[in-house]
């Protein structure tokens, strides 16, 4: 598997969990849907609970878990992130994932409070969010200059009739996590340069895909490259 900045960060965190105690790491994946993150984590020996409002997505999750031979490591719970405290035990997870969730919630502080409360003391919360500046650059390149200006001016990085309630930049993401009582230990880009390379370049050059993956990981924490990545990833710790 090629290097991936987010997976490397999660692997490092889970290795630390295993050093702290002998039991399998407990992971809570909020909005985890069909198991893109949950199934590989279960295959790596974690006990994963996925909370998602979609019964169809959870059915896909369970099918994928069976196919991967990790059904006994995956628990599916139907429900919304704003009711997380009613669905899972407080402080029960070594690692909480909120990937692609914060852009859609109605009440951001409440959602982050729920994620933080689900983590055990000393546990980590991993969030992956849309980056407003990447969206702005994409609109400029597409000639949608009015939308680009809206993304720059709107405090939430939102467009009219947008399906997302907000987009983040490095400062707003760090501030939101800190306001929830979490200590931000890592803030990196995800999709820094990978989307800029044409597929033909990768197909026609042996070793190019591996080189690109290595470059992506190296660039993930380097400002200003990090600051214009497609998405932003943060790993924050509950004190």
PyMOL commands that set and color helices and strands:
alter all, ss='L'
color gray80, all
select helices_A, chain A and resi 5-20+38-43+55-67+71-73+81-87+108-118+132-141+145-153+170-179+194-196+199-204+208-219+226-228
alter helices_A, ss='H'
color red, helices_A
select strands_A, chain A and resi 26-30+47-52+74-78+93-99+119-130+182-190+231-238
alter strands_A, ss='S'
color yellow, strands_A
deselect
rebuild
show_as cartoon
